[in-house]
Amino acid sequence: MCNSNIGLGLDMIEPFMKYDSPEYLAKMSRPDFDVVKGHSKMPEIVRALAKRGYKDEAIKLI
């Protein structure tokens, strides 16, 4: 599995949300942008990747 082209952009969603109406946001079943609560949660993501079988080298590339 090649992980060299994977990146996490935690700072990109909120600026775009201002263009969505409250009605549109209310209709969303599960907002994708609400999954990770900021950069401070990165250690949790690393642990989850390791738990799912990703090796240290692959996680470093991500």
URHUWO-V557057 format. One record per run of one state. SS is the DSSP state (h for helix, s for strand, l for the rest). FROM is the first residue (numbers start at 0). LEN is the number of residues. If there is no record, write none. Layout:
BEGIN
<<SS:FROM:LEN> <SS:FROM:LEN>>
END
This chain:
BEGIN
<<l:0:12> <h:12:5> <l:17:4> <h:21:6> <l:27:4> <h:31:3> <l:34:4> <h:38:13> <l:51:4> <h:55:6> <l:61:1>>
END
